[in-house]
Amino acid sequence: MKILRAQKDGRAFYAVLENDTAKQIKGLPFGKIEYSGEQYPLSELRLLAPCEPSKVVAVGLNYVAHAGEMKEKMNETPIIFLKATSSVLASGGDIIYPAASERVDYEAELGAVISKPCKNVTPEQAKQYVFGYTALNDVTARDLQKVDGQWARAKSFDTFCPFGPYIDTDFNPDGKRVRSILNGQTKQDGSTDDMRFDTFELISFISQCMTLLPGDVIATGTPAGIGPMLKGDTIEIRIEGLQPLINKVV
């Protein structure tokens, strides 16, 4: 299934996308799906980010080539950090270039969405806690990341976490191409098979530290090729098998 979250006449709701029709569901989508009986053409809706996470847990330096371009050593365990939930943005929304930064980068990533409370699970168990997957852009104020020496501010400006447009519950994350395309030109081109720690290892590791809740998003790291965006640019994050995430920088 493809799950979306949308707004119509000022009212937000979740829906299942079938062809170009959004079939509204009752409440949240993470348990049993119950339809409300209302449905709308996709063209009549304003798409929102496809879920409302209590937290976005991101992973740094999870691709060997990216660690190399950043001149950083690979860690023995995942490096995790949080992006503020106020940074969440829908596909089609505008990434706002903050006045405090002089370099804002794209980072193409596969996002995994959690389905139920998850604590102290093994990598083998972790698959049972994944609701689905989505494309994500871990937007980063690169200059501020270097100045601060830690990542919270650089990663958490408003609009710095676009993901969507949908959550695909049937997606298999293995061997999928991960690309960023800036103004029509491919900048990053990697594969999920290049991750040092796969999705389920990451979920297991994070769950040893914090309880993951339904709708929480795990950003699994970015391949090599990161670079700056400028005002007026259009950035696409394309994960093979998922709908592209497209945003403009303003």
C-alpha positions in Angstrom: 0.0 0.0 0.0 0.9 3.6 -0.5 0.0 5.7 2.5 -0.4 9.5 2.3 -1.4 12.3 4.6 -3.3 15.2 3.0 -5.4 18.2 3.7 -8.7 19.2 2.2 -10.8 22.2 3.2 -8.5 22.7 6.2 -8.9 19.1 7.5 -5.9 16.7 7.6 -6.3 12.9 7.3 -4.5 9.8 6.2 -5.4 7.9 3.1 -4.5 4.9 1.0 -3.5 5.8 -2.6 -5.0 3.6 -5.3 -4.2 4.8 -8.8 -4.9 8.5 -8.5 -7.6 8.2 -5.8 -7.0 8.8 -2.1 -9.2 6.6 0.0 -9.5 8.2 3.5 -8.9 6.0 6.5 -10.1 6.4 10.1 -7.5 7.6 12.5 -3.9 6.5 12.1 -2.7 4.0 9.6 -0.3 2.0 11.8 -2.8 -0.6 13.0 -5.7 -2.2 11.2 -6.8 0.0 8.2 -10.4 1.1 8.3 -11.8 3.2 5.5 -14.1 6.1 6.3 -15.9 5.8 3.0 -14.7 9.1 1.7 -12.3 9.3 -1.3 -10.9 12.1 -3.4 -8.9 12.6 -6.6 -5.3 13.2 -5.7 -5.5 16.4 -7.7 -7.9 17.9 -5.2 -5.7 17.4 -2.2 -2.8 19.3 -0.6 -0.2 16.7 0.3 1.4 16.8 3.7 4.4 14.9 5.0 3.1 11.3 5.1 3.3 10.9 8.9 3.9 13.0 12.0 6.9 11.5 13.8 7.6 12.1 17.5 11.2 12.1 16.4 13.4 11.8 13.4 16.5 9.7 14.1 19.2 10.1 11.5 22.4 8.2 10.9 25.7 9.8 10.0 28.5 8.3 7.9 26.7 5.1 7.1 28.1 4.9 3.5 31.9 4.3 3.3 32.4 6.6 0.3 30.5 9.4 2.0 32.7 9.0 5.1 35.7 9.3 2.8 34.5 12.5 1.2 33.9 14.0 4.6 37.4 12.8 5.7 35.9 10.9 8.6 36.6 7.4 9.9 33.9 4.8 9.9 32.6 4.1 13.4 32.3 0.7 14.9 28.7 1.5 15.8 26.2 3.7 14.1 26.4 7.5 14.7 22.9 8.7 15.4 21.5 12.2 15.9 18.0 13.8 16.0 16.4 16.2 13.6 13.7 18.5 15.1 10.2 17.5 14.2 9.6 21.2 13.2 12.0 20.5 10.3 9.6 18.1 8.7 8.4 19.2 5.2 6.2 17.6 2.5 7.2 16.8 -1.0 6.4 19.9 -3.0 7.1 22.2 -0.1 9.8 24.9 -0.1 13.1 24.4 1.6 13.9 27.7 3.2 17.5 28.8 3.0 18.3 30.3 6.5 20.1 33.6 6.8 22.5 32.1 9.3 24.0 29.7 6.7 26.1 30.2 3.6 26.1 26.6 2.5 23.0 24.3 2.5 23.5 20.8 1.2 21.2 18.0 0.0 21.6 14.5 1.3 19.6 11.7 -0.4 18.4 9.1 2.1 16.1 6.1 2.5 13.6 6.7 5.3 12.1 3.9 7.4 8.8 4.5 9.3 8.1 2.7 12.5 4.8 0.8 12.9 4.6 0.1 16.7 6.5 0.8 19.9 10.0 -0.6 19.5 12.4 -1.2 22.3 15.4 -3.5 22.7 14.8 -5.5 19.5 17.3 -7.6 17.6 18.1 -6.9 13.9 16.1 -10.1 13.2 13.1 -8.7 15.0 13.4 -5.2 13.6 11.6 -6.0 10.3 8.4 -6.6 12.3 8.5 -2.9 13.4 8.8 -1.3 10.0 5.6 0.2 8.7 7.1 1.2 5.4 9.7 3.4 3.5 9.9 6.8 2.0 12.4 9.1 0.3 14.0 11.6 2.6 16.4 14.6 2.2 18.6 15.2 5.3 19.1 18.9 4.5 22.2 20.3 6.2 23.7 23.7 6.9 27.2 22.4 6.2 29.1 25.5 7.4 27.3 25.6 10.7 27.9 21.9 11.2 31.6 22.5 11.0 31.4 25.6 13.2 29.3 24.0 16.0 31.2 20.7 16.1 27.9 18.9 16.6 24.9 18.6 14.3 21.7 19.6 16.0 21.5 23.2 14.7 22.8 22.4 11.2 20.3 19.6 10.7 17.2 21.1 12.3 16.3 24.4 10.7 12.6 24.6 9.7 12.0 22.7 6.4 15.3 20.8 6.7 13.6 17.3 6.8 11.5 16.8 3.6 10.2 13.3 3.2 7.5 11.6 1.1 5.4 11.9 -0.8 4.1 8.6 0.4 5.0 5.7 2.7 5.2 2.4 0.7 4.4 -0.5 3.0 5.4 -3.2 0.4 8.9 -1.8 -0.4 12.0 -4.0 -0.1 15.0 -1.9 0.9 17.7 -4.3 -0.4 19.8 -3.2 -3.4 17.9 0.0 -4.2 19.5 2.9 -6.1 19.7 6.1 -4.1 20.1 9.4 -6.1 19.9 13.1 -5.7 19.1 15.1 -8.8 19.8 18.9 -8.6 18.2 20.9 -11.4 18.0 17.8 -13.6 21.7 16.8 -13.0 22.5 13.6 -11.0 24.7 14.5 -8.0 24.5 11.4 -5.8 24.2 7.8 -7.1 24.5 5.0 -4.6 22.9 1.8 -3.5 21.3 0.8 -0.2 23.6 -2.2 -0.4 26.5 0.2 0.3 25.3 1.0 3.8 27.6 -0.1 6.6 24.7 -0.9 8.8 21.4 -1.9 7.2 18.0 -0.7 8.1 17.3 -3.4 10.6 20.7 -3.2 12.3 20.0 0.6 12.7 16.6 0.1 14.2 17.9 -2.5 16.6 20.8 -0.2 17.7 18.6 2.8 18.1 16.0 0.8 20.1 18.7 -0.1 22.7 18.8 3.7 23.4 15.3 5.1 23.0 11.8 3.7 22.4 10.7 4.2 18.9 7.1 5.0 18.4 4.6 4.6 15.6 5.3 7.1 12.9 8.9 7.8 14.0 11.3 8.1 11.0 14.8 6.6 10.7 17.0 8.4 8.1 19.5 5.7 7.1 22.4 7.8 5.8 23.5 9.2 2.5 25.9 8.1 -0.2 28.8 10.1 -1.6 28.2 13.2 -3.7 26.7 15.7 -1.3 26.9 19.3 -2.3 25.3 22.7 -2.0 21.9 24.0 -3.1 21.1 27.6 -4.0 17.9 29.6 -3.9 15.8 28.8 -6.9 17.2 25.2 -7.2 15.0 22.1 -7.5 16.2 19.0 -5.7 14.8 15.5 -6.3 15.5 12.5 -4.1 14.9 9.3 -6.0 14.9 5.9 -4.3 14.5 3.1 -6.8 10.9 1.7 -6.4 9.6 4.8 -4.5 7.9 8.0 -5.7 10.4 10.8 -6.0 10.6 13.5 -3.3 10.8 16.9 -5.0 11.3 20.3 -3.3 12.4 23.8 -4.3 14.9 26.0 -2.4 13.7 29.5 -1.6 
